[in-house]
Amino acid sequence: MNKDQVKGAGKQAKGAVKDAVGGLTGNEKMQAEGKLDKAEGKIQGKVGDAKKKLSDKLDD
């Protein structure tokens, strides 16, 4: 795993917690922030995946 994949997974986890807590407490702002964090984490993870694939191809 590269740093983008790790950071993306962390951001997704953080977002999931914020989304859940916001939903339980009725805090719509926190819930929206959580959804945004999850989306950003997925994107960052995909960037990490692309970097890894490129790196693997260059190593061949």
N, C-alpha and C positions, 0 to 999 in steps of 0.2 A: 504494500500500500504506500502511496505517496502522500505528501502533506495535504494536498487538496482533497483526497479521498477521506482522510482522517478528519479534517476540519468540516467537510460536508456532512459526515456522519454525526459529528458532534452538534452541528447546528440543527440537523434534523431532530435529534434527540431533545435538544433544548426547546425547539419549537413545539414538539409533541407535548412536552410538559406544560409549556405556557398555554397551549391550545386547550389541554384538559383542565388545567386550573381555572382558566378564564371561563370555560363552559360550566364548571361546577359552581363558581362564585357569581356567575352572571356578568362578569367583566368582559364586555364585548371588545374593548380595545385590546386587552391582553390576549384574548382568543384570536383576534385578527393578526396581532403581532406574531403569535405562535404559528399561524398558517403561513405567514410571510417567511418566517425563519425556516420552516420546513421546506418551502419552495426554493429558497436560496440555497439551502443545504443540498437539495437534490441536484440543483444546477452545478454547484461547486463539485459535487461528487462526480457528475458526468464529465466535467472538465478534467478532473483527476483521472478518470477512466481513459479519456482521449489521450492525455499526456502519457499514460502508462503504455497504451497501445503503440503510440508513436515511438516511444523509447525502446520498446521491445522490437519494433521493426528495424530501428536504426542499429540495434545490437546484432541483428542477423547478418 
